[in-house]
Amino acid sequence: MKRIFAVLFLSAAVVQAQEVRPAIPVNNGPVVVTPNAQSLPAVPVAPAVPVAPVTPEAPPTPAAPVAPVAQAPVSASAESWNDLAAYLAGMPVQGGSPLALLQRERAYVEHLKGFSTLWRRYQENHMVPIRQWIVSDLRTRVPSNLPVYYFFGGPDAISALAFFPDAPVYILGGLEPVGMIGAPQALDEAGRAEALANLRKSTEVILNFGHFITKDMKEELDRSAFRGVLPVITTFVALSGGTILSLDYVGITSGGELQNFGTTYKTSSGTVPGIKIVFQRNASAAPQTLYYLQADASDGAFKSSGGVARWVGSFGQGVVYLKAASYLMHETYFSNIRNFLMGKAVAVLQDDSGIPFKYFLGGGWQIYFYGTYSGTLDIFKKYYQADLLAAFQSGAAQPLPFGTGYKWKKGESNLMLAIRAAQVPRAEAVGPAPQ
């Protein structure tokens, strides 16, 4: 089960606007659309390694969360963060880097082949259709320059980067430890092989099926020299085409202040640990910032006046993204985070595992439905929403050209986009994707 607290690239094909059906009005008016859409980045091409296509099998059933393993303070690798991220992602590093020699090892060639397969599959099944959908639909309704709040997403940076490639700030979170990236050249070849294989295993579920299985991920992230969420998130930033400009360990105090610890991981009583990554998509693009916080969002830990809420709230109104969130906000003991997110949201993009549909009724939200709602997995059957099924069956649902969430197959997935009527921002007009 996933817990707690999230640009990439775009299809090279030209995407034209599709017909937009009316939303189900919920005490609100129409969405305003203005011209001058910004260009989206092109989808990067995976490394040219010949690999046979692989058909993914069904992912394992989500399981109950496991408490995070205590981790002693560790120092970051002396290698540049950008070279480390490229090394992990199966991308070329700078010629003068000692990591360049390590990329010739047999284990690394296997890593490159394995990651090429995973990345190509993700591009075909998720990235390209998501980016097409952004141009034809999402960007006509929601501006692209707002912060993105992706609670309950763990290290799933790639999904937030796919849906919101131009956000200035991403805030992700989860119970998974921040972790470290041990210097690859300090390991022997067997150690490097083990660490790279474990990284592939840690990321293959998200790249195959679009979500993490928290129990499995927490175990996999603590097995080798590449530990915690840090290697996963930096890999996803690199795959997205981002160049890492800086990476720092940070902490959020009980007073809502950000402490910057530089390249050394530190913890102190009452401080929520995290990381801050500043990256740039290309030389002419503005730098973007991604935060990950290791934080508990249950009511016992997350308070509206607490440090995390005060710090996140300082970024202002934004877009809330929720996916494969284990239906936690359907429970009374996650009411604080539910109320906080709804209060911060200009828009909410989520599958049925996020905020229950009933909370959007009568509250001045304009709602759009995509895909198909056919209930939940058996493990979550108590969270079935009859009112949401009626809304999808009303005829207002539009096609969803990709799979997402627990029902990950295309044609079985659902998304709901809720836009606050009183704060409907001016969105961009539909425009073609760049060549």
Secondary structure as a PSIPRED ss2 file (coil, helix, strand):
# PSIPRED VFORMAT (PSIPRED V4.0)

   1 M C   1.000  0.000  0.000
   2 K C   1.000  0.000  0.000
   3 R C   1.000  0.000  0.000
   4 I C   1.000  0.000  0.000
   5 F C   1.000  0.000  0.000
   6 A C   1.000  0.000  0.000
   7 V C   1.000  0.000  0.000
   8 L C   1.000  0.000  0.000
   9 F C   1.000  0.000  0.000
  10 L C   1.000  0.000  0.000
  11 S C   1.000  0.000  0.000
  12 A C   1.000  0.000  0.000
  13 A C   1.000  0.000  0.000
  14 V C   1.000  0.000  0.000
  15 V C   1.000  0.000  0.000
  16 Q C   1.000  0.000  0.000
  17 A C   1.000  0.000  0.000
  18 Q C   1.000  0.000  0.000
  19 E C   1.000  0.000  0.000
  20 V C   1.000  0.000  0.000
  21 R C   1.000  0.000  0.000
  22 P C   1.000  0.000  0.000
  23 A C   1.000  0.000  0.000
  24 I E   0.000  0.000  1.000
  25 P C   1.000  0.000  0.000
  26 V C   1.000  0.000  0.000
  27 N C   1.000  0.000  0.000
  28 N C   1.000  0.000  0.000
  29 G C   1.000  0.000  0.000
  30 P C   1.000  0.000  0.000
  31 V C   1.000  0.000  0.000
  32 V C   1.000  0.000  0.000
  33 V E   0.000  0.000  1.000
  34 T E   0.000  0.000  1.000
  35 P C   1.000  0.000  0.000
  36 N C   1.000  0.000  0.000
  37 A C   1.000  0.000  0.000
  38 Q C   1.000  0.000  0.000
  39 S C   1.000  0.000  0.000
  40 L C   1.000  0.000  0.000
  41 P C   1.000  0.000  0.000
  42 A C   1.000  0.000  0.000
  43 V C   1.000  0.000  0.000
  44 P C   1.000  0.000  0.000
  45 V C   1.000  0.000  0.000
  46 A C   1.000  0.000  0.000
  47 P C   1.000  0.000  0.000
  48 A C   1.000  0.000  0.000
  49 V C   1.000  0.000  0.000
  50 P C   1.000  0.000  0.000
  51 V C   1.000  0.000  0.000
  52 A C   1.000  0.000  0.000
  53 P C   1.000  0.000  0.000
  54 V C   1.000  0.000  0.000
  55 T C   1.000  0.000  0.000
  56 P C   1.000  0.000  0.000
  57 E C   1.000  0.000  0.000
  58 A C   1.000  0.000  0.000
  59 P C   1.000  0.000  0.000
  60 P C   1.000  0.000  0.000
  61 T C   1.000  0.000  0.000
  62 P C   1.000  0.000  0.000
  63 A C   1.000  0.000  0.000
  64 A C   1.000  0.000  0.000
  65 P C   1.000  0.000  0.000
  66 V C   1.000  0.000  0.000
  67 A C   1.000  0.000  0.000
  68 P C   1.000  0.000  0.000
  69 V C   1.000  0.000  0.000
  70 A C   1.000  0.000  0.000
  71 Q C   1.000  0.000  0.000
  72 A C   1.000  0.000  0.000
  73 P C   1.000  0.000  0.000
  74 V C   1.000  0.000  0.000
  75 S E   0.000  0.000  1.000
  76 A C   1.000  0.000  0.000
  77 S C   1.000  0.000  0.000
  78 A C   1.000  0.000  0.000
  79 E C   1.000  0.000  0.000
  80 S C   1.000  0.000  0.000
  81 W H   0.000  1.000  0.000
  82 N H   0.000  1.000  0.000
  83 D H   0.000  1.000  0.000
  84 L H   0.000  1.000  0.000
  85 A H   0.000  1.000  0.000
  86 A H   0.000  1.000  0.000
  87 Y H   0.000  1.000  0.000
  88 L H   0.000  1.000  0.000
  89 A H   0.000  1.000  0.000
  90 G C   1.000  0.000  0.000
  91 M C   1.000  0.000  0.000
  92 P C   1.000  0.000  0.000
  93 V C   1.000  0.000  0.000
  94 Q C   1.000  0.000  0.000
  95 G C   1.000  0.000  0.000
  96 G C   1.000  0.000  0.000
  97 S C   1.000  0.000  0.000
  98 P C   1.000  0.000  0.000
  99 L H   0.000  1.000  0.000
 100 A H   0.000  1.000  0.000
 101 L H   0.000  1.000  0.000
 102 L H   0.000  1.000  0.000
 103 Q C   1.000  0.000  0.000
 104 R C   1.000  0.000  0.000
 105 E C   1.000  0.000  0.000
 106 R H   0.000  1.000  0.000
 107 A H   0.000  1.000  0.000
 108 Y H   0.000  1.000  0.000
 109 V H   0.000  1.000  0.000
 110 E H   0.000  1.000  0.000
 111 H H   0.000  1.000  0.000
 112 L H   0.000  1.000  0.000
 113 K H   0.000  1.000  0.000
 114 G H   0.000  1.000  0.000
 115 F H   0.000  1.000  0.000
 116 S H   0.000  1.000  0.000
 117 T H   0.000  1.000  0.000
 118 L H   0.000  1.000  0.000
 119 W H   0.000  1.000  0.000
 120 R H   0.000  1.000  0.000
 121 R H   0.000  1.000  0.000
 122 Y H   0.000  1.000  0.000
 123 Q H   0.000  1.000  0.000
 124 E H   0.000  1.000  0.000
 125 N H   0.000  1.000  0.000
 126 H H   0.000  1.000  0.000
 127 M H   0.000  1.000  0.000
 128 V H   0.000  1.000  0.000
 129 P H   0.000  1.000  0.000
 130 I H   0.000  1.000  0.000
 131 R H   0.000  1.000  0.000
 132 Q H   0.000  1.000  0.000
 133 W H   0.000  1.000  0.000
 134 I H   0.000  1.000  0.000
 135 V H   0.000  1.000  0.000
 136 S H   0.000  1.000  0.000
 137 D C   1.000  0.000  0.000
 138 L H   0.000  1.000  0.000
 139 R H   0.000  1.000  0.000
 140 T H   0.000  1.000  0.000
 141 R C   1.000  0.000  0.000
 142 V C   1.000  0.000  0.000
 143 P C   1.000  0.000  0.000
 144 S C   1.000  0.000  0.000
 145 N C   1.000  0.000  0.000
 146 L C   1.000  0.000  0.000
 147 P C   1.000  0.000  0.000
 148 V E   0.000  0.000  1.000
 149 Y E   0.000  0.000  1.000
 150 Y E   0.000  0.000  1.000
 151 F C   1.000  0.000  0.000
 152 F C   1.000  0.000  0.000
 153 G C   1.000  0.000  0.000
 154 G C   1.000  0.000  0.000
 155 P C   1.000  0.000  0.000
 156 D C   1.000  0.000  0.000
 157 A H   0.000  1.000  0.000
 158 I H   0.000  1.000  0.000
 159 S H   0.000  1.000  0.000
 160 A H   0.000  1.000  0.000
 161 L H   0.000  1.000  0.000
 162 A H   0.000  1.000  0.000
 163 F H   0.000  1.000  0.000
 164 F C   1.000  0.000  0.000
 165 P C   1.000  0.000  0.000
 166 D C   1.000  0.000  0.000
 167 A C   1.000  0.000  0.000
 168 P C   1.000  0.000  0.000
 169 V E   0.000  0.000  1.000
 170 Y E   0.000  0.000  1.000
 171 I E   0.000  0.000  1.000
 172 L E   0.000  0.000  1.000
 173 G E   0.000  0.000  1.000
 174 G E   0.000  0.000  1.000
 175 L C   1.000  0.000  0.000
 176 E C   1.000  0.000  0.000
 177 P C   1.000  0.000  0.000
 178 V C   1.000  0.000  0.000
 179 G C   1.000  0.000  0.000
 180 M E   0.000  0.000  1.000
 181 I E   0.000  0.000  1.000
 182 G C   1.000  0.000  0.000
 183 A C   1.000  0.000  0.000
 184 P H   0.000  1.000  0.000
 185 Q H   0.000  1.000  0.000
 186 A H   0.000  1.000  0.000
 187 L C   1.000  0.000  0.000
 188 D C   1.000  0.000  0.000
 189 E H   0.000  1.000  0.000
 190 A H   0.000  1.000  0.000
 191 G H   0.000  1.000  0.000
 192 R H   0.000  1.000  0.000
 193 A H   0.000  1.000  0.000
 194 E H   0.000  1.000  0.000
 195 A H   0.000  1.000  0.000
 196 L H   0.000  1.000  0.000
 197 A H   0.000  1.000  0.000
 198 N H   0.000  1.000  0.000
 199 L H   0.000  1.000  0.000
 200 R H   0.000  1.000  0.000
 201 K H   0.000  1.000  0.000
 202 S H   0.000  1.000  0.000
 203 T H   0.000  1.000  0.000
 204 E H   0.000  1.000  0.000
 205 V H   0.000  1.000  0.000
 206 I H   0.000  1.000  0.000
 207 L H   0.000  1.000  0.000
 208 N H   0.000  1.000  0.000
 209 F H   0.000  1.000  0.000
 210 G C   1.000  0.000  0.000
 211 H C   1.000  0.000  0.000
 212 F C   1.000  0.000  0.000
 213 I C   1.000  0.000  0.000
 214 T H   0.000  1.000  0.000
 215 K H   0.000  1.000  0.000
 216 D H   0.000  1.000  0.000
 217 M H   0.000  1.000  0.000
 218 K H   0.000  1.000  0.000
 219 E H   0.000  1.000  0.000
 220 E H   0.000  1.000  0.000
 221 L C   1.000  0.000  0.000
 222 D C   1.000  0.000  0.000
 223 R C   1.000  0.000  0.000
 224 S C   1.000  0.000  0.000
 225 A C   1.000  0.000  0.000
 226 F E   0.000  0.000  1.000
 227 R E   0.000  0.000  1.000
 228 G C   1.000  0.000  0.000
 229 V C   1.000  0.000  0.000
 230 L H   0.000  1.000  0.000
 231 P H   0.000  1.000  0.000
 232 V H   0.000  1.000  0.000
 233 I H   0.000  1.000  0.000
 234 T H   0.000  1.000  0.000
 235 T H   0.000  1.000  0.000
 236 F H   0.000  1.000  0.000
 237 V H   0.000  1.000  0.000
 238 A H   0.000  1.000  0.000
 239 L H   0.000  1.000  0.000
 240 S C   1.000  0.000  0.000
 241 G C   1.000  0.000  0.000
 242 G C   1.000  0.000  0.000
 243 T E   0.000  0.000  1.000
 244 I E   0.000  0.000  1.000
 245 L E   0.000  0.000  1.000
 246 S E   0.000  0.000  1.000
 247 L E   0.000  0.000  1.000
 248 D E   0.000  0.000  1.000
 249 Y E   0.000  0.000  1.000
 250 V E   0.000  0.000  1.000
 251 G E   0.000  0.000  1.000
 252 I E   0.000  0.000  1.000
 253 T C   1.000  0.000  0.000
 254 S C   1.000  0.000  0.000
 255 G C   1.000  0.000  0.000
 256 G C   1.000  0.000  0.000
 257 E C   1.000  0.000  0.000
 258 L E   0.000  0.000  1.000
 259 Q E   0.000  0.000  1.000
 260 N E   0.000  0.000  1.000
 261 F E   0.000  0.000  1.000
 262 G E   0.000  0.000  1.000
 263 T C   1.000  0.000  0.000
 264 T E   0.000  0.000  1.000
 265 Y C   1.000  0.000  0.000
 266 K C   1.000  0.000  0.000
 267 T C   1.000  0.000  0.000
 268 S C   1.000  0.000  0.000
 269 S C   1.000  0.000  0.000
 270 G C   1.000  0.000  0.000
 271 T C   1.000  0.000  0.000
 272 V E   0.000  0.000  1.000
 273 P E   0.000  0.000  1.000
 274 G E   0.000  0.000  1.000
 275 I E   0.000  0.000  1.000
 276 K E   0.000  0.000  1.000
 277 I E   0.000  0.000  1.000
 278 V E   0.000  0.000  1.000
 279 F E   0.000  0.000  1.000
 280 Q E   0.000  0.000  1.000
 281 R C   1.000  0.000  0.000
 282 N C   1.000  0.000  0.000
 283 A C   1.000  0.000  0.000
 284 S C   1.000  0.000  0.000
 285 A C   1.000  0.000  0.000
 286 A C   1.000  0.000  0.000
 287 P C   1.000  0.000  0.000
 288 Q E   0.000  0.000  1.000
 289 T E   0.000  0.000  1.000
 290 L E   0.000  0.000  1.000
 291 Y E   0.000  0.000  1.000
 292 Y E   0.000  0.000  1.000
 293 L E   0.000  0.000  1.000
 294 Q E   0.000  0.000  1.000
 295 A C   1.000  0.000  0.000
 296 D C   1.000  0.000  0.000
 297 A C   1.000  0.000  0.000
 298 S C   1.000  0.000  0.000
 299 D C   1.000  0.000  0.000
 300 G C   1.000  0.000  0.000
 301 A C   1.000  0.000  0.000
 302 F C   1.000  0.000  0.000
 303 K C   1.000  0.000  0.000
 304 S C   1.000  0.000  0.000
 305 S C   1.000  0.000  0.000
 306 G C   1.000  0.000  0.000
 307 G H   0.000  1.000  0.000
 308 V H   0.000  1.000  0.000
 309 A H   0.000  1.000  0.000
 310 R H   0.000  1.000  0.000
 311 W H   0.000  1.000  0.000
 312 V H   0.000  1.000  0.000
 313 G H   0.000  1.000  0.000
 314 S C   1.000  0.000  0.000
 315 F C   1.000  0.000  0.000
 316 G C   1.000  0.000  0.000
 317 Q C   1.000  0.000  0.000
 318 G E   0.000  0.000  1.000
 319 V E   0.000  0.000  1.000
 320 V E   0.000  0.000  1.000
 321 Y E   0.000  0.000  1.000
 322 L E   0.000  0.000  1.000
 323 K C   1.000  0.000  0.000
 324 A C   1.000  0.000  0.000
 325 A C   1.000  0.000  0.000
 326 S C   1.000  0.000  0.000
 327 Y C   1.000  0.000  0.000
 328 L H   0.000  1.000  0.000
 329 M H   0.000  1.000  0.000
 330 H H   0.000  1.000  0.000
 331 E C   1.000  0.000  0.000
 332 T H   0.000  1.000  0.000
 333 Y H   0.000  1.000  0.000
 334 F H   0.000  1.000  0.000
 335 S H   0.000  1.000  0.000
 336 N H   0.000  1.000  0.000
 337 I H   0.000  1.000  0.000
 338 R H   0.000  1.000  0.000
 339 N H   0.000  1.000  0.000
 340 F H   0.000  1.000  0.000
 341 L H   0.000  1.000  0.000
 342 M H   0.000  1.000  0.000
 343 G H   0.000  1.000  0.000
 344 K H   0.000  1.000  0.000
 345 A E   0.000  0.000  1.000
 346 V E   0.000  0.000  1.000
 347 A E   0.000  0.000  1.000
 348 V E   0.000  0.000  1.000
 349 L E   0.000  0.000  1.000
 350 Q E   0.000  0.000  1.000
 351 D C   1.000  0.000  0.000
 352 D C   1.000  0.000  0.000
 353 S C   1.000  0.000  0.000
 354 G C   1.000  0.000  0.000
 355 I C   1.000  0.000  0.000
 356 P C   1.000  0.000  0.000
 357 F H   0.000  1.000  0.000
 358 K H   0.000  1.000  0.000
 359 Y H   0.000  1.000  0.000
 360 F H   0.000  1.000  0.000
 361 L C   1.000  0.000  0.000
 362 G C   1.000  0.000  0.000
 363 G C   1.000  0.000  0.000
 364 G C   1.000  0.000  0.000
 365 W E   0.000  0.000  1.000
 366 Q E   0.000  0.000  1.000
 367 I E   0.000  0.000  1.000
 368 Y E   0.000  0.000  1.000
 369 F E   0.000  0.000  1.000
 370 Y E   0.000  0.000  1.000
 371 G E   0.000  0.000  1.000
 372 T C   1.000  0.000  0.000
 373 Y C   1.000  0.000  0.000
 374 S C   1.000  0.000  0.000
 375 G C   1.000  0.000  0.000
 376 T C   1.000  0.000  0.000
 377 L C   1.000  0.000  0.000
 378 D H   0.000  1.000  0.000
 379 I H   0.000  1.000  0.000
 380 F H   0.000  1.000  0.000
 381 K H   0.000  1.000  0.000
 382 K H   0.000  1.000  0.000
 383 Y H   0.000  1.000  0.000
 384 Y C   1.000  0.000  0.000
 385 Q C   1.000  0.000  0.000
 386 A H   0.000  1.000  0.000
 387 D H   0.000  1.000  0.000
 388 L H   0.000  1.000  0.000
 389 L H   0.000  1.000  0.000
 390 A H   0.000  1.000  0.000
 391 A H   0.000  1.000  0.000
 392 F H   0.000  1.000  0.000
 393 Q H   0.000  1.000  0.000
 394 S H   0.000  1.000  0.000
 395 G H   0.000  1.000  0.000
 396 A H   0.000  1.000  0.000
 397 A C   1.000  0.000  0.000
 398 Q E   0.000  0.000  1.000
 399 P C   1.000  0.000  0.000
 400 L C   1.000  0.000  0.000
 401 P C   1.000  0.000  0.000
 402 F C   1.000  0.000  0.000
 403 G C   1.000  0.000  0.000
 404 T C   1.000  0.000  0.000
 405 G C   1.000  0.000  0.000
 406 Y C   1.000  0.000  0.000
 407 K C   1.000  0.000  0.000
 408 W C   1.000  0.000  0.000
 409 K C   1.000  0.000  0.000
 410 K C   1.000  0.000  0.000
 411 G C   1.000  0.000  0.000
 412 E C   1.000  0.000  0.000
 413 S C   1.000  0.000  0.000
 414 N E   0.000  0.000  1.000
 415 L E   0.000  0.000  1.000
 416 M E   0.000  0.000  1.000
 417 L E   0.000  0.000  1.000
 418 A E   0.000  0.000  1.000
 419 I E   0.000  0.000  1.000
 420 R E   0.000  0.000  1.000
 421 A H   0.000  1.000  0.000
 422 A H   0.000  1.000  0.000
 423 Q H   0.000  1.000  0.000
 424 V C   1.000  0.000  0.000
 425 P C   1.000  0.000  0.000
 426 R C   1.000  0.000  0.000
 427 A E   0.000  0.000  1.000
 428 E E   0.000  0.000  1.000
 429 A C   1.000  0.000  0.000
 430 V C   1.000  0.000  0.000
 431 G C   1.000  0.000  0.000
 432 P C   1.000  0.000  0.000
 433 A C   1.000  0.000  0.000
 434 P C   1.000  0.000  0.000
 435 Q C   1.000  0.000  0.000
